Amino acid sequence: MKNITIAFFLIVANICILQAQEHEHHNEKEHDGRGFRIVGVIGHTLVNNEGLDNVFVPSWGLDFEYWFNERWGIGLHNDVEIETFVIRNAENDEIERVNPLVLTLDALYQFGNGFVITLGPGVELEKEESFYLFRFGIEYEKDISKSFYLLPNLFLDQRFDGYNTWNIGLGIGMRL
C-alpha cells in the first residue's frame, strides 16, 4: 500500500510540473471536447487481500467514452487482469480468480485543465464467481497532438461482496 501511495504522489507531482510549463498557442481551432474517444490502457492492479498476501496483477484496458461537452462525459471502461490469483470472499473462503474481466459504466467530470474524476457501478466477471463493484478514480489528460493524448490514471474498485483493488495505469487515447 505504501508503494501505491508513493506512486500516486509521484504521478500528481509530474502532472503539476507539466502544468507549470509554458504552452505555445496555435492558430488551429482547439477541440471543443465533444464526441467519442477510445483509450488503450496498460497497468497494474493491487489486489488487497485480507489475511492473504497482497498481489500486483498486470492488466490491460480498453475504454470507450462519449463526451457531451468539455466537462461531462460517460464511459464504458473495460479491464482484464491477465494473471491467476487467490482472494478471500465475504464468507472467508479462498477463491481462485483466473483472468477476471472488469466492466464499469462511469460518469466522467473534467476539471482543472485535464483532471478527470470517474465514478460508476460495474461488475467483475469470472467463471467461478462474479462481483458487483463501484469504481472511483482520477485521470489526467495530457494532449500530445490534436487527436491523441496520454492518460495516467488511478482507480479504486470496491467490490460489494468481496475485496477491493487499486489500479494504476497509463493509457493512450484518441479523439474520434
C-alpha positions, 0 to 999 in steps of 0.5 A: 500500500505504501508503494501505491501511495508513493506512486500516486504522489509521484504521478500528481507531482509530474502532472503539476510540473507539466502544468507549470510549463509554458504552452505555445498557442496555435492558430488551429481551432482547439477541440471543443471536447465533444464526441467519442474517444477510445483509450488503450490502457496498460497497468497494474492492479493491487489486489488487497487481500485480507489475511492473504498476501497482497498481489500486483496483477498486470492488466490491460484496458480498453475504454470507450467514452462519449463526451457531451461537452468539455466537462461531462462525459460517460464511459464504458471502461473495460479491464482484464487482469491477465494473471491467476490469483487467490482472494478471500470472499465475504464468507472467508473462503479462498477463491481462485480468480483466473483472468477476471474481466472488469466492466464499469459504466462511469460518469466522467467530470473534467476539471482543472485543465485535464483532471478527470474524476470517474465514478460508476457501478460495474461488475467483475466477471469470472467463471467461478464467481462474479462481483458487483463493484463501484469504481472511483478514480482520477485521470489526467489528460495530457494532449500530445497532438490534436487527436491523441493524448496520454492518460495516467490514471488511478482507480479504486474498485470496491467490490460489494461482496468481496475485496477491493483493488487499486489500479494504476495505469497509463493509457493512450487515447484518441479523439474520434 
